[in-house]
Amino acid sequence: MSWSQHLIPMLLTIVLWWGSTGVIARLVGRPASTYPRLILLSSVLGLIGLVTLFALREVTSLSSALVSLIAALTVWAWIEVTFLTGKVTGPSVARPASDAALLPRAGAAFTAILWHELLIAATVSIVAVALLGHANDLGLLVLLLLWLMRSSAKLNLFLGVRNLGEGFLPEHLHHLLDFMRQRRMNPLLPLSILLGLAIAGWFGMTALATDDIHQAAASTIVASLALLAAFEHLLMVLPLPAEALWRWSLSNRRTSP
């Protein structure tokens, strides 16, 4: 097995992770009058991504793994765009009191993003029905991993971290900061990082052990994404704002929607 067959998927995953995050942040930072076009474009790309995943579910090759990664990320980008533009978030809820108990705060926080969570669950379920049991299920693995680690990130933001990443939130979503806490560390964060590293290690070993080109590429992609997710969690507590990695994409943020 050539190292290039691991290196190419890994590098593509890193570039897409960094680039897609920056592009979405940049587009969401534009005036709200541009949002209808952005939602339409992301919806079309997301639908193309879904169709591509379905079309490639029996195709196993290096190229099918790379295209499946791109397709899955377009689906996830559509979900992110609907949330960051404020179109799919959750019902309005009262701002929690600073001394509110944990469970009431958690219930209010979940309600504030309820429609977003249901959209993710519905989308992943559709992909699961279409891809489970087929030779190329990489798109499902990518979406499940993104869902798992994004849910972990939300829980950590709720429990409290050093860097809340408020620079990524458009002003119309700043009310969600009421459900986050700023503190140096919380007990869940080390476990979240270990989870990401464990997933990365499992799929990394699978990638190195197999002689199948598609499985090697797919496992490398999942391992790379899990490692990046662990890195994102680490950024929450480092004395360095995560926004520094995407400064170019946040320079157009406005003080009013």
WOPEKA-V60392 format. One record per residue. PHI is phi as a letter, one per 40 degrees, with the letter a starting at -180 (NA if undefined). OMEGA is omega in whole degrees, 0 to 359 (* if undefined). Layout:
# WOPEKA-V60392
phi,omega
PHI,OMEGA
PHI,OMEGA
This chain:
# WOPEKA-V60392
phi,omega
NA,182
c,178
c,179
c,179
c,170
c,186
c,181
c,177
c,181
c,181
c,178
c,179
c,181
c,181
c,181
c,178
c,182
c,185
c,182
c,176
d,181
c,181
c,179
c,179
c,180
c,183
c,179
c,178
c,178
c,181
d,182
c,179
c,179
c,185
c,179
d,178
c,180
c,180
c,179
c,181
c,182
c,179
c,178
c,180
c,178
c,178
c,176
c,178
c,178
c,180
c,179
c,178
c,179
c,183
c,185
c,188
c,176
b,182
b,181
b,178
a,176
c,182
c,180
c,177
c,181
c,180
c,178
c,176
c,180
c,181
c,180
c,180
c,175
c,176
c,180
c,178
c,177
c,178
c,181
c,181
c,180
c,179
c,186
c,174
c,178
g,183
c,179
b,180
b,181
a,179
c,176
c,179
b,179
c,177
c,182
c,176
c,183
c,181
b,181
c,179
c,186
c,185
c,175
c,177
c,180
c,179
c,179
c,180
c,180
c,179
c,183
c,179
b,188
d,183
c,177
c,180
c,179
c,178
c,178
c,182
c,181
c,181
c,180
c,178
c,178
c,179
c,180
c,179
c,184
c,190
b,183
d,180
g,179
b,188
c,182
b,179
b,183
d,180
d,178
c,179
c,179
c,181
c,178
c,179
c,179
c,179
c,181
c,185
c,175
c,176
c,177
c,179
c,179
c,178
c,180
c,176
c,178
c,182
c,175
h,177
a,181
c,183
b,181
c,181
g,183
c,178
c,180
c,183
c,173
c,185
d,182
c,175
b,183
c,177
c,178
c,177
c,178
c,182
c,180
b,178
b,179
b,178
a,186
c,187
a,170
b,186
c,183
c,189
d,178
d,179
c,178
c,178
c,178
c,178
c,178
c,180
c,179
c,178
c,179
c,180
c,180
c,182
c,176
c,178
c,177
c,180
c,182
c,186
c,186
c,174
b,180
c,185
c,181
c,181
c,178
c,180
c,181
c,180
c,177
c,179
c,181
c,178
c,180
c,179
c,179
c,178
c,177
c,178
c,176
c,178
c,178
c,178
c,179
c,179
c,181
c,185
b,177
c,178
c,180
a,181
c,179
c,181
d,182
c,181
c,182
b,184
d,181
c,185
c,183
b,186
c,181
b,180
c,182
b,179
c,178
a,183
c,*
